[in-house]
């Protein structure tokens, strides 16, 4: 539990303590990205992807490629707290994929055990278009010869392996599209584009005439029902799974949570500065940024948002590090989106998430006592 009683006791002394005020000012300057610059670059990225998708809809309207839905900004740059230096920030975008006419996507669990699953495959199935008023030949009820004579290759023959959507084939298709379509988007007058190597996403380096660069990563995703949980083409682990395996991602729900907090929190709330500062403190250690982010999300539901005012920055940093240490001691850090009764109503989760046992992000420490001891020692050094 977090002790909030010291906040009211500390409020007056914080205002009167020049040394503490100076330290807060130092942290704020040292660890803060230019928020207006971050926001303006987000707008550039959103416009760029919007224009690219508009071109794709024109080019692929008669083809049987996945339909590219409006992009969704995810990750720390969109949440407003990126721990990276300004020139190293990567603006990540989800591009949700919908099936083209004549097809349906079915999600198949790929992990043994109880739901909810952490990885799935996307089975592509043909559906009848004879009576749907579609201007396409029905793949189910026309002969192969007729289909070949009148239409391009089916989705199953281009971007699938067997009956399953292939993340690597989709990435290569989109990378090729970006290179060939770049001259058709307005941003081509201001930026040169370089498509960087990536097997399961599209990474772009945009360079202005001044030499300033902007990094964008487009990640392909498939929505689970109507929820804020998606399957992602880009895994977080170092080892790549098979190209037909898509991993469950909570990035859209996380971005939505931070927007919810921003609306509810007081002006100049310190929660993003707290995240940035703690991320810098953990830099180079064995602790994952995701564990830190999960910790802060839990604290944002435990500590009233009125007590995340600017003057409480050092107290909130202390709370964050103490909470993280307690989780290390107990070898348990609950995943934020499973069985969480404090979830804001506007975040839509699959029904299986509601009553699910929370996943333990520190399960590896529970299974390996030596790793837990080492993690505790490293944390105490920090």
FENBEL-V884143 format. One record per residue. RES is the residue in three letters. PHI is phi in whole degrees, -180 to 180 (999 if undefined). D_CENTER is the distance of its C-alpha to the mean C-alpha in Angstrom with 2 decimals. Layout:
RES;PHI;D_CENTER
RES;PHI;D_CENTER
This chain:
UNK;999;28.37
UNK;-96;27.83
UNK;-89;31.09
UNK;-93;30.94
UNK;-64;34.71
UNK;-72;34.74
UNK;-63;32.81
UNK;-67;35.82
UNK;-71;38.12
UNK;-89;36.16
UNK;-60;35.57
UNK;-65;39.03
UNK;-66;39.28
UNK;-63;35.96
UNK;-65;37.33
UNK;-97;40.55
UNK;-97;39.34
UNK;-63;39.16
UNK;-64;37.92
UNK;-69;34.92
UNK;-64;34.27
UNK;-65;34.50
UNK;-66;32.04
UNK;-60;29.44
UNK;-63;30.18
UNK;-63;29.80
UNK;-60;26.41
UNK;-61;25.24
UNK;-72;26.52
UNK;-69;25.58
UNK;-113;21.92
UNK;-102;21.02
UNK;-75;19.55
UNK;-66;21.33
UNK;-62;19.46
UNK;-59;21.33
UNK;-68;20.56
UNK;-60;16.80
UNK;-67;17.14
UNK;-68;19.51
UNK;-70;17.39
UNK;-61;14.47
UNK;-63;17.28
UNK;-59;18.51
UNK;-64;15.27
UNK;-65;14.98
UNK;-64;18.69
UNK;-59;18.58
UNK;-66;16.12
UNK;-62;18.07
UNK;-68;21.28
UNK;-63;20.25
UNK;-67;19.38
UNK;-62;22.69
UNK;-64;24.52
UNK;-62;23.00
UNK;-65;24.26
UNK;-70;27.67
UNK;-73;27.88
UNK;-107;26.67
UNK;-63;28.21
UNK;-104;30.92
UNK;-108;28.93
UNK;-104;27.32
UNK;-101;23.85
UNK;-58;20.71
UNK;-81;20.32
UNK;-88;17.37
UNK;-83;16.11
UNK;-53;15.07
UNK;-73;11.80
UNK;-128;8.94
UNK;-74;7.52
UNK;-135;4.02
UNK;92;4.43
UNK;-62;8.09
UNK;-64;9.94
UNK;-84;9.07
UNK;-81;9.63
UNK;95;12.82
UNK;-132;13.31
UNK;-46;12.49
UNK;-79;14.90
UNK;-81;15.78
UNK;-68;18.92
UNK;-52;18.89
UNK;-75;19.81
UNK;-105;17.10
UNK;-64;13.99
UNK;-109;11.58
UNK;-92;10.12
UNK;-93;7.12
UNK;-130;7.68
UNK;-87;7.40
UNK;-112;11.12
UNK;-67;12.25
UNK;-106;15.50
UNK;-118;18.60
UNK;-70;21.89
UNK;-74;24.69
UNK;-55;28.08
UNK;92;29.87
UNK;-135;26.87
UNK;-139;24.79
UNK;-102;21.68
UNK;-124;22.22
UNK;-88;19.74
UNK;-115;21.63
UNK;-56;20.87
UNK;-119;20.88
UNK;-119;21.16
UNK;-66;24.54
UNK;111;24.99
UNK;-77;24.20
UNK;-68;21.40
UNK;-77;18.52
UNK;-86;17.63
UNK;-103;14.88
UNK;-146;15.58
UNK;-144;17.32
UNK;-117;19.12
UNK;-106;19.34
UNK;-80;23.08
UNK;-99;24.36
UNK;-123;27.61
UNK;-81;30.24
UNK;-127;31.39
UNK;-71;34.67
UNK;-116;34.81
UNK;-62;38.60
UNK;-109;38.83
UNK;-92;35.61
UNK;72;37.14
UNK;-78;34.90
UNK;-94;36.39
UNK;-123;35.39
UNK;-72;37.45
UNK;-76;36.51
UNK;-66;35.33
UNK;-83;36.92
UNK;-122;40.30
UNK;-125;41.23
UNK;-71;42.68
UNK;-58;40.88
UNK;-62;43.50
UNK;-65;42.88
UNK;-66;39.12
UNK;-64;39.59
UNK;-71;42.13
UNK;-111;40.05
UNK;-140;36.36
UNK;-78;33.84
UNK;-61;32.34
UNK;-76;30.28
UNK;-57;26.58
UNK;-61;27.69
UNK;-93;29.63
UNK;-115;27.04
UNK;-114;23.40
UNK;-122;24.08
UNK;-116;25.57
UNK;66;28.04
UNK;-90;26.77
UNK;-108;23.07
UNK;-62;20.39
UNK;-107;19.91
UNK;-63;16.57
UNK;-71;18.68
UNK;-67;21.12
UNK;-66;18.60
UNK;-61;17.11
UNK;-64;20.75
UNK;-59;21.72
UNK;-71;19.13
UNK;-60;19.95
UNK;-62;23.60
UNK;-61;23.10
UNK;-59;21.55
UNK;-62;24.52
UNK;-77;27.07
UNK;-100;25.84
UNK;-57;25.09
UNK;-66;28.58
UNK;-90;28.07
UNK;-102;25.42
UNK;-57;26.69
UNK;-64;24.43
UNK;-65;26.53
UNK;-77;29.31
UNK;-114;27.40
UNK;-131;25.16
UNK;-92;25.82
UNK;-113;23.00
UNK;-128;22.59
UNK;-85;20.43
UNK;-88;19.52
UNK;-60;19.85
UNK;-165;16.95
UNK;-85;17.73
UNK;-131;14.65
UNK;-149;12.88
UNK;-119;14.61
UNK;-101;14.71
UNK;-124;17.00
UNK;-112;19.10
UNK;-101;20.77
UNK;-123;23.99
UNK;-82;26.33
UNK;-61;30.10
UNK;-72;30.03
UNK;98;27.99
UNK;-70;24.86
UNK;-116;21.69
UNK;-136;18.19
UNK;-107;15.41
UNK;-128;12.98
UNK;-124;10.80
UNK;-98;10.67
UNK;-113;8.93
UNK;-89;10.97
UNK;-147;10.32
UNK;-129;12.91
UNK;-74;12.93
UNK;-89;14.78
UNK;60;17.72
UNK;-106;17.16
UNK;-86;14.55
UNK;-93;11.02
UNK;-103;10.19
UNK;-123;9.48
UNK;-95;10.61
UNK;-114;8.81
UNK;-74;11.27
UNK;-106;9.85
UNK;-75;10.72
UNK;-90;10.15
UNK;-73;13.90
UNK;-68;16.49
UNK;-88;18.45
UNK;-79;17.49
UNK;-77;18.24
UNK;-56;20.42
UNK;-67;19.24
UNK;-95;19.61
UNK;-96;17.33
UNK;-115;13.86
UNK;-98;11.77
UNK;-63;10.54
UNK;-126;6.87
UNK;-109;6.59
UNK;-61;3.15
UNK;-68;5.73
UNK;-63;8.37
UNK;-65;7.36
UNK;-61;7.37
UNK;-66;10.46
UNK;-62;11.93
UNK;-68;12.04
UNK;-67;13.65
UNK;-60;16.00
UNK;-62;16.97
UNK;-59;17.63
UNK;-72;19.99
UNK;-91;21.78
UNK;-76;22.10
UNK;-69;25.22
UNK;-57;25.41
UNK;59;24.45
UNK;-59;22.55
UNK;-96;21.89
UNK;-66;18.71
UNK;-74;16.53
UNK;-64;19.44
UNK;-61;19.69
UNK;-62;16.16
UNK;-61;16.91
UNK;-64;20.33
UNK;-65;19.53
UNK;-63;16.94
UNK;-68;19.85
UNK;-64;22.24
UNK;-87;20.36
UNK;-58;19.98
UNK;86;21.85
UNK;-92;22.14
UNK;-88;21.01
UNK;-90;18.69
UNK;-80;14.95
UNK;-63;12.78
UNK;-67;10.80
UNK;-63;14.31
UNK;-63;15.04
UNK;-60;12.10
UNK;-62;13.18
UNK;-59;16.70
UNK;-66;16.28
UNK;-62;14.66
UNK;-62;17.74
UNK;-66;20.05
UNK;-67;18.96
UNK;-97;20.29
UNK;-90;23.29
UNK;-99;24.56
UNK;-52;25.60
UNK;-64;23.59
UNK;-65;27.02
UNK;-101;27.17
UNK;-111;24.19
UNK;-66;26.48
UNK;-51;26.67
UNK;-69;29.74
UNK;-96;28.08
UNK;-53;25.61
UNK;-67;27.54
UNK;-65;28.05
UNK;-70;24.37
UNK;-62;23.64
UNK;-63;26.48
UNK;-59;25.18
UNK;-62;21.77
UNK;-69;23.55
UNK;-67;26.11
UNK;-61;23.67
UNK;-62;21.89
UNK;-67;25.40
UNK;-61;26.50
UNK;-65;23.66
UNK;-64;24.78
UNK;-61;28.35
UNK;-85;27.59
UNK;56;25.31
UNK;-151;22.94
UNK;-131;19.60
UNK;-71;18.53
UNK;-62;15.06
UNK;-71;14.22
UNK;-101;13.77
UNK;-114;16.90
UNK;59;20.31
UNK;-97;19.43
UNK;-75;22.26
UNK;-95;20.92
UNK;-69;17.94
UNK;-58;18.24
UNK;-63;19.81
UNK;-72;17.65
UNK;-87;14.64
UNK;-97;15.54
UNK;-117;15.33
UNK;-59;17.31
UNK;-52;20.84
UNK;-65;20.69
UNK;-73;18.21
UNK;-62;20.82
UNK;-98;23.57
UNK;-72;21.73
UNK;-67;22.54
UNK;-59;19.71
UNK;-68;18.23
UNK;-101;19.39
UNK;-71;17.01
UNK;-107;20.33
UNK;-58;22.02
UNK;-64;22.80
UNK;-76;24.83
UNK;-65;26.66
UNK;-89;27.71
UNK;-136;28.76
UNK;-56;30.96
UNK;-64;31.47
UNK;-66;27.76
UNK;-67;27.65
UNK;-61;30.73
UNK;-63;29.34
UNK;-65;26.08
UNK;-63;28.31
UNK;-63;30.53
UNK;-64;27.78
UNK;-66;26.34
UNK;-65;29.89
UNK;-65;30.37
UNK;-61;27.38
